[in-house]
Amino acid sequence: MSTPAPRSSYANGSVANMVRSLLVIGVIVAALIAIVPRVNSVSQPPVDVAGASVEVARTSGWPIDRPEALPDGWKATSVRYVRSTGGLMTWHAGYQSPTGNYVAVEQTKDATDEWVAAQTNRATQTGEVQAAGKTWGTYVRSGKVQNSLVHRAQSAAELTTIVTGTGTFDELTAFAETLRPVPAS
């Protein structure tokens, strides 16, 4: 008769050895996690609203507005001049307010009701407010936080201007007060 084959040394391990092995692996994984760099915050590249607005005013010939002398804490987040609802070219400059809300200015020439509805996300007019020497309609979108101030062009030389976003009406009004025309020349 032959003797049985000896048991593998792996089968002779104890629970204590398994726990020690798991602890060693856990320490190695924790060390790897600790040394791998991670991004704590994502910073956005700077947005040059002033430069873009001068270029848009020059190429379009429009007297577009941009905010000037915003209080500390406002940060430009986006700027564009694109074809929008109804094929209308639209000037847009977006900002983050000091409280973290989003506020943007949208402007176009010969605005239609369809364009205003699209920019305000089909909000309904709830009243009026005075800002920057103009009368603005106040619009509130139901179901989501979006407030808008709408100033309709009063002449062919003027643009329809919308100040919109998640900001409060106080923030939107303060933002509208800073809007100044950019010369088209």
C-alpha positions in Angstrom: 0.0 0.0 0.0 1.0 3.5 -0.7 0.9 6.3 1.7 -1.5 9.1 1.0 -0.1 12.3 -0.6 0.7 15.0 1.9 -1.8 17.8 2.1 -1.0 21.1 0.4 0.5 23.7 2.7 -2.2 26.1 1.6 -4.8 23.9 3.2 -3.1 24.1 6.5 -3.7 27.9 6.9 -5.6 29.2 9.8 -8.3 31.9 10.0 -5.8 34.1 11.8 -3.3 33.8 8.9 -6.1 34.8 6.5 -7.0 37.9 8.6 -3.3 38.9 8.7 -3.1 38.6 4.9 -6.2 40.7 4.4 -4.8 43.3 6.8 -1.5 43.5 4.8 -3.5 43.8 1.5 -5.7 46.5 3.1 -2.7 48.5 4.2 -1.2 48.3 0.7 -4.4 49.4 -1.0 -4.8 52.3 1.5 -1.3 53.4 0.8 -1.9 53.3 -2.9 -5.1 55.4 -2.5 -3.3 57.9 -0.3 -0.5 58.5 -2.8 -2.6 58.7 -6.0 -3.3 62.4 -6.7 -7.0 63.5 -6.9 -8.7 66.6 -8.0 -10.4 68.4 -5.1 -12.1 70.9 -7.3 -12.4 71.6 -11.0 -11.5 75.2 -12.0 -12.9 76.6 -15.1 -10.7 78.5 -17.5 -11.2 82.3 -17.4 -13.9 83.7 -19.7 -13.2 87.0 -21.4 -16.6 88.6 -21.7 -15.1 92.1 -22.4 -13.1 90.9 -25.3 -15.8 88.7 -26.8 -18.4 91.5 -26.4 -16.2 94.0 -28.3 -15.8 91.4 -31.1 -19.5 90.6 -31.3 -20.5 94.3 -31.3 -17.9 95.0 -34.0 -19.0 92.1 -36.3 -22.7 92.4 -35.7 -23.1 96.1 -35.5 -25.4 95.7 -32.5 -25.2 97.8 -29.4 -25.0 94.7 -27.1 -24.8 95.1 -23.3 -22.3 93.6 -20.9 -22.1 94.0 -17.1 -19.5 96.5 -15.9 -18.2 97.0 -12.4 -19.9 93.9 -10.9 -19.3 93.7 -7.2 -16.7 91.2 -5.9 -17.7 87.6 -6.1 -19.2 87.5 -9.6 -17.5 85.1 -11.9 -17.9 84.9 -15.7 -18.7 81.3 -16.7 -19.8 81.5 -20.4 -19.9 83.7 -23.4 -21.3 83.0 -26.9 -22.9 84.5 -30.0 -25.0 81.8 -31.6 -28.1 81.2 -33.7 -31.0 80.4 -31.4 -34.7 79.9 -31.5 -36.3 81.2 -34.7 -32.9 81.5 -36.3 -32.1 84.7 -34.4 -28.5 85.4 -33.5 -28.2 85.6 -29.7 -25.6 87.3 -27.5 -25.1 85.4 -24.2 -22.9 86.1 -21.2 -23.3 83.9 -18.2 -22.1 84.5 -14.6 -22.1 82.8 -11.2 -23.2 85.2 -8.5 -21.5 85.4 -5.1 -24.3 83.2 -3.6 -23.6 80.5 -6.2 -26.6 81.2 -8.4 -26.4 81.4 -12.2 -27.3 84.7 -13.9 -27.0 85.4 -17.7 -27.8 88.2 -20.1 -29.3 87.2 -23.5 -29.8 89.7 -26.3 -31.1 89.7 -29.8 -32.4 92.0 -32.5 -36.0 91.7 -33.7 -37.0 89.3 -30.9 -40.1 87.2 -31.4 -42.5 85.9 -28.7 -41.1 82.4 -29.5 -37.5 83.6 -28.7 -38.6 85.2 -25.4 -40.5 82.1 -24.4 -37.5 79.9 -25.2 -35.0 82.0 -23.3 -37.3 82.2 -20.2 -38.2 78.5 -20.5 -41.9 79.3 -21.1 -42.1 81.3 -17.9 -45.2 83.5 -17.3 -45.0 87.2 -16.6 -45.8 88.1 -13.0 -45.2 91.8 -12.9 -42.7 94.6 -13.7 -39.7 96.1 -12.1 -37.5 99.2 -12.8 -33.8 98.7 -13.4 -31.1 100.7 -15.2 -33.8 103.2 -16.2 -35.9 100.6 -18.1 -39.1 98.7 -17.4 -38.5 95.0 -17.2 -41.2 92.3 -17.1 -40.6 89.8 -14.3 -41.1 86.2 -15.4 -41.2 83.1 -13.1 -40.9 79.5 -14.4 -43.2 77.1 -12.6 -41.8 73.8 -11.5 -38.2 74.8 -11.5 -36.2 77.7 -10.2 -35.7 80.1 -13.0 -36.4 83.8 -12.8 -36.2 86.3 -15.7 -36.3 90.0 -16.3 -37.3 90.8 -19.9 -36.9 94.2 -21.5 -38.5 94.3 -25.0 -36.8 96.6 -27.6 -38.6 99.9 -27.9 -37.2 100.8 -31.2 -35.4 99.2 -34.2 -32.0 100.4 -32.9 -32.6 98.6 -29.5 -32.1 95.0 -28.6 -34.4 92.8 -26.6 -32.6 92.0 -23.4 -33.3 89.1 -21.0 -31.5 88.7 -17.6 -32.3 85.2 -16.5 -31.1 82.4 -14.2 -31.5 80.8 -10.8 -30.7 84.0 -9.1 -33.2 85.9 -7.0 -35.0 88.9 -8.5 -32.7 91.1 -6.3 -29.7 89.5 -7.9 -31.2 89.8 -11.4 -32.0 93.4 -10.8 -28.6 94.2 -9.4 -27.1 92.5 -12.4 -29.3 94.4 -14.8 -28.2 97.7 -13.2 -24.6 97.0 -14.3 -25.4 96.4 -18.0 -23.8 99.0 -20.2 -23.7 99.2 -24.0 -20.6 98.0 -25.9 -19.8 100.4 -28.7 -20.2 98.7 -32.1 -17.2 100.5 -33.6 
